[in-house]
Amino acid sequence: MPDATTPRRACSGTPSRGLGSASVSWSNWAGNVRCEPRVCIDAASEAEVVAALREAERAGLAVRVAGSGHSFSPLVATDGLLLTLDGLAGIARHEPERGHVWVRAGTTLHALGPALHALGLALENLGDVDVQALGGALATGTHGTGRTLPSLSARVSGLRLLLADGSLRVLREEDEPGLLAAARVSLGALGVVTAARLDCVPAYRLHERVERMPIDACLASLEQRIMANRHFEFFWYPGRDLAETKTIQPTTLPPEAVAGRKYERIGWSHLILPSERTLRFVEVEYALPAAAGPDCFRAVRERMQSRHTEVAWPVEYRCLRSDDAWLSTAHGRETVTLSLHQGAELPWQDFFADLEPLLQAHGGRPHWGKRHSLGAEALAQLYPRFADFQRLRADFDPCGRFLNEHLRGLFAA
């Protein structure tokens, strides 16, 4: 399909017998989402993305963009054109007078940390893992923890967005703040984001402390811990009914200050905030009104102890500041997130199906990159700007070039 100016390669996973055939395959990190796109293209420049989009338009193919594949929902799955941006990576431009850095969308968060550090900068926050590509992390509303800290997308002050016909829209907060609020978290449904302007902060060190305690003791001091620390979260291990708490605070001390302490460490933020996840899992996460967090957790705990004693994977409890992105799970409200996990090789469908109604009953909004069962009608009740986004999506992509079956269900398109 693509001409000679467009690089092509087979998708990760099963080897392809030919780029133009349906034998090309792709799977996500957990292995729970698989697809067979007609063709995969790895673009290393905006010009190559434009060429791919125009070829897809001529061939009548849907287009989806794959990052690192760390989403558990079928956002990427397509039988059309699967576009990857691995070659479109790195820092494109530094604007030191404002602390802005334009970063190409294929850059992984893991690579971005050291690149920003070399400029004396850092991201304000990071999530649990840093394997995601920047474009995917922003599009799905990836976040970390901390009551004063919003999702990564809230610190986006500009986007370069290629539409289905290959035309470029450059959105900047100073020019089109409302439109940027819509595009910050878009699920890839508006177009292909090729770069984002990030508002960064000066590089900083963090001091992490990990502690295990009975879950009831953790819950008794939960609000105090959240209020007193820049970052706080806990993992509840159901088999032992224990909480593993993680407290992280800024510090000017060197790493040597905690040398020899088993459950403490100090380092630059991009080294402390992410954790390494080597075991593969599937996940459900809902974002709740902050006040509902403790009661919802207690309901989850009770149901898991009574019905799902076979599940050993932990439940994660984090907090998140409100923001204004139309599809942000923290849109307009202070937020607590609850995440349920199960090993990727184990049965997870019945477990998630039984617990998801509890999360919904407490006003939860599902994380876009994780498993959930909600469609357009239910989502419209959870997001005040949902209908506005539906109209904007139809305006930006009237032919539905960037839709797949999953997204059509989400947006009733």
Secondary structure, 3 states (H helix, E strand, C coil): CCCCCCCCCCCCCCCCCCCCCCCCCEECCCCCCEECCCEEEECCCHHHHHHHHHHHHHHCCCEEEECCCCCCCCCCCCCCEEEECCCCCCEEEEECCCCEEEEECCCEHHHHHHHHHCCCEECCCCCCCCCCEHHHHHHCCCCCCECCCCCHHHHEEEEEEECCCCCEEEEECCCCHHHHHHHCCCCCCCCEEEEEEEECEECCEEEEEEEEEEHHHHHHCHHHHHHHCCEEEEEEECCCCEEEEEEEEEECCCHHHHCCCCCEEEEEHHHHCCCCCCCCEEEEEEEEEHHHHHHHHHHHHHHHHHHCCCCCCCEEEEEECCECCCCCCCECCCEEEEEEEEECCCCCHHHHHHHHHHHHHCCCEECCCCCCCCCHHHHHHHCCCHHHHHHHHHHHCCCCCCCCHHHHHHHCC
